[in-house]
């Protein structure tokens, strides 16, 4: 584990916000250092000294690389993740700001989903909290589509700027024409924070 953590970048940052969600899930929005570069579906190890000075835990980055900060959705499945959920709830009840929670991050590390932009028809299947890499992919697709759409100032017609759709987030060819998304979950709203994830 030590060799793995030393192989990638180490970043000391902080929470921007934290939100307890239904299903004992905690959404963490983490300030993104300028040199922390990732692709949709990547993951990173985080350590929150306020919980434990020595433990690192891996979580998928659920935000799009096109966003200002990065997010992780953490389901309470063990001691550390349960303590995280309770810490955030307690701090919110006391009115303590989330941005005072320091986060050490190692990574990011790649995942199988980073190749999804190089196929014409992507089929994304997930269950439960396993949706997080695909949340990142779907947000990236939506943000790219929004960035590539412009409006004529005279007639208000929306049209796509095809040059913006030709390249993927990493500069490689962007071939996605269709995405089928299947998510098996007990509760549709368990991991979502309207209006975005």
Buried (B, 14 or more C-beta within 10 A) or exposed (E): EEEEBEEBEEBEBBBBBBBBBEBBBBBBBBBBEEEBEBBBBBBBBBBBEBBBEEEBBEBBBBBBBBBEBBBBBBBBEEEBBBBBBBBBEEBBEEEEEBEEBEBBBBBBBEBEBBBBBBEEEBEBEBEBBBBBBBBBBBBBBEBBEEEBEEEEEEEEEEEEEEEBBEEBBEEEEBBBEEBEBEBEBEEEEBBBBEEEB
